[in-house]
Amino acid sequence: LVKNRKTKEPFAPFNAKPDEMALMNKVAAKIKDLGMYTIVRWNMVFVAPPLCVTKSEIDEGLEIISESLKIADAEVQK
């Protein structure tokens, strides 16, 4: 995730310190609150669905991620 599409400045830099992860931690918490388990590292959200995942489960997961990314969208619009 980036703050600015032109400059590609990430929301959290590589090897971010805890205080630099505040926004990404909020995104990760929202994803978890909505019932999905992922790995959020620096400015990336990693997902690894099982090979037996259904289309409806993929759709549900993408909806959860989309809802959670609204936190980052709000930060960009400030």
Backbone bond lengths (Angstrom), bond angles and torsions (degrees), N, CA, C in turn:
res aa  C-N    CA-C-N  psi(-1)  N-CA   C-N-CA  omega(-1)  CA-C   N-CA-C  phi
1 L - - - 1.445 - - 1.516 108.74 -
2 V 1.314 115.97 137.38 1.459 120.52 -177.67 1.521 110.85 -122.44
3 K 1.320 115.11 151.58 1.467 121.73 177.36 1.522 111.13 -74.86
4 N 1.329 115.25 -35.08 1.455 121.26 -175.43 1.517 108.59 -140.33
5 R 1.317 116.87 123.29 1.471 119.92 -177.29 1.528 112.88 -65.68
6 K 1.314 116.96 -29.61 1.470 119.57 -179.17 1.519 111.84 -75.11
7 T 1.329 116.30 -46.96 1.464 119.53 -177.63 1.521 112.28 -84.66
8 K 1.333 116.65 -17.76 1.476 123.04 -178.32 1.527 112.93 62.29
9 E 1.332 117.57 24.39 1.466 120.84 177.76 1.524 109.04 -67.42
10 P 1.327 117.97 121.93 1.467 120.38 -177.40 1.528 112.12 -74.21
11 F 1.339 115.60 155.87 1.465 120.16 174.96 1.517 111.07 -64.95
12 A 1.314 116.65 -30.92 1.467 121.51 176.91 1.528 106.97 -139.25
13 P 1.317 118.40 126.96 1.455 120.56 -178.62 1.526 112.43 -71.49
14 F 1.313 116.17 162.78 1.457 121.92 175.13 1.522 108.61 -55.88
15 N 1.316 116.83 135.94 1.463 123.05 -177.74 1.526 112.09 59.52
16 A 1.324 115.80 39.00 1.463 121.44 -177.48 1.525 111.38 -60.04
17 K 1.309 114.59 143.11 1.462 121.71 174.10 1.534 107.49 -77.18
18 P 1.325 117.83 160.17 1.476 120.09 -177.17 1.534 114.07 -52.26
19 D 1.323 117.97 -40.18 1.466 119.55 -178.89 1.528 112.30 -69.71
20 E 1.329 118.07 -20.22 1.461 122.09 178.07 1.530 111.64 -85.08
21 M 1.328 116.74 -6.88 1.463 121.56 -177.64 1.529 112.99 -100.00
22 A 1.313 118.14 8.16 1.463 121.54 -173.87 1.531 112.59 -53.86
23 L 1.310 117.73 -51.32 1.461 120.84 -177.54 1.527 110.85 -66.20
24 M 1.310 117.04 -45.60 1.464 119.95 -178.87 1.529 110.94 -65.81
25 N 1.325 117.14 -31.81 1.465 119.98 175.57 1.527 110.81 -65.87
26 K 1.326 117.02 -35.97 1.464 120.74 176.56 1.528 110.55 -65.46
27 V 1.331 116.31 -42.52 1.469 120.81 177.68 1.529 109.48 -61.83
28 A 1.325 116.86 -46.44 1.465 121.37 179.89 1.523 111.20 -60.95
29 A 1.318 117.09 -41.80 1.464 121.04 179.88 1.527 111.13 -64.54
30 K 1.314 117.04 -40.15 1.469 121.06 179.13 1.526 110.43 -64.82
31 I 1.335 116.80 -42.96 1.468 120.53 177.39 1.527 109.90 -58.24
32 K 1.311 116.03 -45.83 1.473 120.30 -179.53 1.525 110.87 -66.24
33 D 1.333 117.11 -42.24 1.470 120.99 178.82 1.529 111.69 -59.44
34 L 1.332 116.18 -32.49 1.464 120.57 -179.65 1.529 112.38 -84.38
35 G 1.339 116.91 1.38 1.454 120.48 171.82 1.510 117.38 98.71
36 M 1.322 117.70 16.77 1.463 120.11 -179.40 1.527 109.33 -119.77
37 Y 1.310 116.02 140.15 1.463 120.80 178.91 1.520 109.27 -107.71
38 T 1.325 115.95 122.14 1.461 122.86 -179.85 1.524 108.18 -136.37
39 I 1.304 114.34 179.82 1.460 120.70 171.15 1.523 106.31 -115.87
40 V 1.317 116.18 125.52 1.464 121.43 175.28 1.513 106.00 -111.95
41 R 1.308 115.50 118.67 1.466 121.70 -177.84 1.514 107.95 -132.06
42 W 1.324 116.09 121.90 1.457 122.82 -177.14 1.525 109.68 54.28
43 N 1.313 119.54 -117.58 1.462 120.80 -177.78 1.528 112.04 -105.37
44 M 1.335 117.13 22.32 1.462 120.84 -175.71 1.525 111.68 -122.83
45 V 1.330 114.43 147.79 1.459 122.03 173.76 1.527 106.21 -114.66
46 F 1.319 116.89 118.51 1.456 122.15 -179.27 1.519 109.75 -101.72
47 V 1.315 116.43 135.41 1.453 121.70 174.60 1.524 108.71 -127.96
48 A 1.301 116.40 146.34 1.464 121.46 179.30 1.527 108.47 -143.50
49 P 1.332 116.70 78.61 1.462 118.77 -179.01 1.532 110.65 -69.48
50 P 1.327 116.47 153.21 1.461 119.19 177.70 1.529 110.69 -68.66
51 L 1.301 116.68 158.98 1.458 120.78 -179.24 1.530 112.70 -65.73
52 C 1.322 117.41 -19.19 1.467 120.96 -179.74 1.532 112.36 -93.28
53 V 1.316 118.07 14.61 1.459 121.66 -177.95 1.530 109.98 -65.41
54 T 1.331 115.35 145.08 1.466 120.15 178.79 1.523 110.28 -96.77
55 K 1.318 115.47 164.60 1.456 120.22 178.53 1.526 110.51 -60.46
56 S 1.312 117.37 -41.18 1.472 119.52 -179.37 1.532 111.23 -65.74
57 E 1.333 117.85 -34.22 1.466 120.65 176.92 1.525 110.96 -69.23
58 I 1.328 116.66 -38.07 1.473 120.16 175.33 1.524 109.82 -62.72
59 D 1.322 116.42 -46.20 1.469 120.63 178.80 1.524 111.07 -59.40
60 E 1.326 116.68 -42.64 1.460 120.89 178.71 1.534 110.78 -62.93
61 G 1.322 116.79 -43.76 1.466 120.98 178.89 1.515 112.14 -62.49
62 L 1.328 116.15 -43.43 1.471 119.54 179.05 1.523 111.44 -65.29
63 E 1.317 116.87 -35.57 1.472 120.77 177.01 1.525 110.43 -65.48
64 I 1.315 117.24 -40.87 1.468 121.36 177.65 1.525 110.46 -62.44
65 I 1.321 116.66 -45.94 1.469 120.24 179.22 1.525 110.25 -63.57
66 S 1.322 116.57 -44.25 1.467 120.85 179.71 1.529 110.98 -59.49
67 E 1.312 116.77 -43.90 1.470 121.29 178.91 1.533 110.43 -63.25
68 S 1.308 116.47 -41.35 1.468 121.21 -178.79 1.524 112.34 -68.50
69 L 1.315 116.59 -33.04 1.462 120.10 -179.33 1.524 112.89 -70.66
70 K 1.318 116.93 -11.43 1.465 119.95 175.60 1.522 110.83 -62.03
71 I 1.333 116.94 -25.94 1.465 121.22 175.84 1.521 109.71 -63.86
72 A 1.326 116.58 -45.09 1.465 120.82 179.16 1.529 110.58 -68.94
73 D 1.349 116.39 -39.41 1.475 120.25 178.14 1.518 111.07 -58.20
74 A 1.332 116.29 -42.29 1.465 120.63 -179.58 1.516 110.85 -63.20
75 E 1.332 117.32 -35.88 1.461 121.60 179.15 1.521 111.09 -67.57
76 V 1.312 117.42 -38.42 1.466 121.66 -179.96 1.519 110.59 -67.39
77 Q 1.307 117.24 -35.66 1.462 121.44 -176.44 1.518 113.23 -76.74
78 K 1.328 118.66 -8.36 1.472 121.23 178.90 1.502 112.12 -66.53
